[in-house]
Amino acid sequence: MIRAILIDDEINAIKSLEWELNNFSNKVEIIGKYTSPEEAIIAINELQPDCVFLDIEMPNMDGFQLLSKLSFRKFDLIITTAYDNYAIKAFKENAIDYLLKPVDTDDLLEAIDRVLKNRAAQTIGQQLERVLGKTMPFQQSHTPKIQLSVSGKLIFVVPNDILYCKADGNYTTVFLRTEKKHLISKKIKDVTASFPESDFFRVHKSYYVNLNAIKEIVKNEGLYLILDNGQDIPVSRTKKDELINRLSN
């Protein structure tokens, strides 16, 4: 059963969506309905739902502003809106689906099915992490790899194959030398907790860099790095001196 919260400034839109969910799906439990974004923020943080149905255009605070104020983001996001011009931004927020009003029943059921599959994959991934975590001390002595939890599976990566990590709120993207990248639904501090400190350094609040991948240091209206793949990474003023010391030793 999916525990869901519905958010829309129009009460009739909430009632319509609630009716659709109650009449065409037995897999969703509605644990909250809110027309006030401020009340919705409190409810999401406290109730920690599995899924949030979110309208975008609301007075005082739009849906994206609401998302930026949340401390709890471990839910599947479904956008419900009358406008189609927010799709790109919605998927940058990792929305699992984008439903246009009036919501089509078949589209709604497909969105629910995506949530169920995503949550099942996450559960399997968490189980794998628990099982593998018990055996990792033995394995680590033979294979010093970093484990990344990506879309319900564990990926093992040699530390030097990681170029850098980029933070985006509660999400982190890990960029590899192979030009692959992995989006992980964890904060950067949690993703990089197992990285070897001798080889990695947080040069900016949004960037965690492999020191072995630095090709150039450029001073031009601030300090930034150029990595082996040509990517430029900013260095914050507060991290500049510490970085220079690390590279000098």
BELJOQUI-V916915 format. One record per backbone hydrogen bond with DSSP energy under -1.0 kcal/mol. CO is the residue of the C=O (numbers start at 1). NH is the residue of the N-H. E is the energy in kcal/mol with one decimal. If there is no record, write none. Layout:
BEGIN
CO_NH_E ; CO_NH_E
END
This chain:
BEGIN
2_29_-3.6 ; 3_50_-2.1 ; 3_51_-1.9 ; 4_31_-2.9 ; 5_53_-2.8 ; 6_34_-2.6 ; 7_55_-1.7 ; 10_14_-1.6 ; 11_15_-2.4 ; 12_16_-2.2 ; 13_17_-2.3 ; 14_18_-2.8 ; 15_19_-2.3 ; 16_20_-2.1 ; 17_21_-2.5 ; 18_22_-2.6 ; 19_23_-2.0 ; 20_24_-2.0 ; 21_25_-1.3 ; 27_2_-3.4 ; 29_4_-2.9 ; 32_6_-2.6 ; 34_8_-2.2 ; 36_40_-2.2 ; 37_41_-2.3 ; 38_42_-1.5 ; 39_43_-2.2 ; 40_44_-2.8 ; 41_45_-2.2 ; 42_46_-1.8 ; 43_47_-3.6 ; 44_48_-2.1 ; 50_76_-2.8 ; 51_5_-1.8 ; 52_78_-2.9 ; 53_7_-2.5 ; 54_80_-2.6 ; 56_58_-1.1 ; 56_63_-2.2 ; 59_61_-1.8 ; 62_66_-2.1 ; 63_67_-2.0 ; 64_68_-1.8 ; 66_69_-1.1 ; 67_70_-1.3 ; 73_75_-1.7 ; 76_52_-2.4 ; 77_96_-3.0 ; 77_97_-1.1 ; 78_54_-2.7 ; 79_99_-3.5 ; 81_101_-2.4 ; 86_90_-2.6 ; 87_91_-2.2 ; 88_92_-1.5 ; 89_93_-1.1 ; 90_95_-1.9 ; 91_94_-1.3 ; 97_79_-2.3 ; 99_81_-2.4 ; 104_108_-2.4 ; 105_109_-2.4 ; 106_110_-2.1 ; 107_111_-2.1 ; 108_112_-2.2 ; 109_113_-2.2 ; 110_114_-1.9 ; 111_115_-2.0 ; 112_116_-2.4 ; 113_117_-2.3 ; 114_118_-2.6 ; 115_119_-2.6 ; 116_120_-2.0 ; 117_121_-2.2 ; 118_122_-2.1 ; 119_123_-2.1 ; 120_124_-2.0 ; 121_125_-2.2 ; 122_126_-2.4 ; 123_127_-2.1 ; 124_128_-2.4 ; 125_129_-2.3 ; 126_130_-2.0 ; 127_131_-2.4 ; 128_132_-3.2 ; 129_133_-2.1 ; 132_136_-1.5 ; 135_139_-1.9 ; 136_140_-3.7 ; 139_142_-1.2 ; 139_143_-3.3 ; 143_145_-2.7 ; 146_157_-3.1 ; 148_155_-3.0 ; 150_153_-1.3 ; 153_150_-3.0 ; 155_148_-3.1 ; 157_146_-3.5 ; 158_161_-2.4 ; 159_162_-1.8 ; 161_177_-2.6 ; 163_210_-2.6 ; 164_175_-2.8 ; 165_208_-2.0 ; 166_173_-2.6 ; 168_171_-1.4 ; 171_168_-3.0 ; 172_184_-3.2 ; 173_166_-2.6 ; 174_182_-2.2 ; 175_163_-2.5 ; 175_164_-1.2 ; 176_179_-1.5 ; 180_176_-2.8 ; 182_174_-2.7 ; 184_172_-2.5 ; 184_186_-1.9 ; 187_191_-2.1 ; 188_192_-2.3 ; 192_195_-1.5 ; 196_199_-1.5 ; 196_200_-1.2 ; 199_211_-3.0 ; 201_203_-1.1 ; 201_209_-2.9 ; 203_236_-2.4 ; 204_207_-1.0 ; 206_167_-2.5 ; 207_204_-1.4 ; 208_165_-2.6 ; 209_201_-2.1 ; 210_213_-1.8 ; 211_214_-1.1 ; 213_228_-1.6 ; 216_226_-2.4 ; 218_224_-2.3 ; 222_220_-2.9 ; 223_235_-2.4 ; 224_218_-3.1 ; 225_233_-2.5 ; 226_215_-3.0 ; 226_216_-1.9 ; 227_230_-2.3 ; 231_227_-2.8 ; 233_225_-3.2 ; 236_239_-1.1 ; 239_243_-2.4 ; 240_244_-2.4 ; 241_245_-2.3 ; 242_246_-2.2 ; 243_247_-2.5 ; 244_248_-1.5 ; 245_249_-1.2
END
